[in-house]
Amino acid sequence: MTDPVIETPSPEGVAQAAALARRWLPAFLAGRRAADDVYADGVSTWHNIGEWEAEIERTPSRTRQVQSGADVHVEDVRVTVFDGGWVVQSVAVGTNAVGEPVRIPSCLVVRLRDGKIARFEEYADSRAAE
């Protein structure tokens, strides 16, 4: 077993993460990608469902879902900032492409590298996502 890592935040790191979160959040809530300058090269998303990671595409997955006929938006959004990123707790609600109701609680951990978003770690309720 490895020793746990306890990171001590710096006020500067928290302020930098909060400023970037404020720039990124409106685009996330609207279901679109934020300005390219908030993302590091090779930014990726890891998903707990299936435990897979992929470099993100130019449009967020919620945008692709809406383009396929789904009507999904995010509610009950809570953001907690830390030195090096932030955590978004939310619920995606609406209907999928065939009109069935969707309600998916999730937690998104956003990690920064050199002041830009480098990785998303998405933890969603696997039963709700079925």
N, C-alpha and C positions, 0 to 999 in steps of 0.2 A: 504494500500500500504506500502511495506517495503522500507526502505531507500536504495538507491543504494550503492554498495560496490565499492570503488575505491582503488585498490591495488597499492602500491608503489613498483616498482621493485628494487631489489638489484643487483649490478654489479656481485656479486658472483652467484646469482640465474640465471641471464641471461647467464653467461659464462658456467655454468653447463648444462643448457638446450641446448645451442648452441653445446657443445661438444657431447651430446647425439644425437641431431638431425643430426650431421655430420656422426655419426656411423649408424643411422637408415635409412637415406635417400637413400643411394645406393641400399639397399635391396628393399625398397618401389618402387623405379624407375624400378627395374628389375622384379617386380611382385612376390617377394618372401618374406618370413619372415626373419627378422633380427635375430641376435644371441639371444638366450633365455635370456641372462643376461641383456638385455635392457628392459625387461618387468617385471612389478610387478606381484605378484600372483593375479589371478583373473582379469587380464586385460580384459576390455570389450569395445565393440563398440556400440554407440548409433546412430541410423539412423533417420534423420528427416522425411524420407518417411515412413509413418506408425508409427512414434515415438515409436520405439522399441529398446531395448537394449539386448545384449547377450554377454556372455563371448566369446572371440575370440577362434577360433580353431587353430590348429597348422599351417595351411596355410592360407594366406590372400585370400579374396574372388576373387580377380583378378586372382590368380593362379588357383582356382577352375573353373573360367569361361574359362580360356585358356585350361584347361584339358578337358572341355566339348566341345571344338571345336571353341570357340570364339578367335578372334585375336584382343586383346585390349592392348593398351599401354597408357602411360601418357605423355602429352605434356604441354607446357606453365606453367611450375612449378615455383612457387614463394613461398619462405619460409620466414616467419617473426617470430623471436624468442622473447619470453617474459619470465619473471621470472616464472617458473612453467610449461613451455611447448613451443609449437610453433603452427603456423597456416600454413597449406599447401593449396595454391590455385592452381588448376590445371584443365586440361580437359582430360578425358579419351576418346580416339578415336580408331576407328577400325571397326570391324564387330562382330556381335553376332554369336551364334552357328549356326544359319540358314543363315548366310551370309548377313544379313541386316546391313547397316551402323549404327554406334553408335557414338554419340558425347555427352558426359555428363560433363558439367562444375560442379565443386564441390569445397567445402571448407572443409578441415579436421582440426579440432582443436585437438591437442594432449596435454593431461594433464599428468603431472608427479606426482608421490608420492614417497617420499624418494629417489629421483634421478633416478627413473625408470618410464617407460611408464605405466600409470595406466588406462587411458581411451582415446578412440578415439571418437570424436563427428563428424559425417559425415553429411554434408549439401550438398545435390545434387539437381539438377533441376529435379523435379518429372516428368515433361512432357518429358524431354530427356530420362529418365530412363524407360519410358513405352515400 
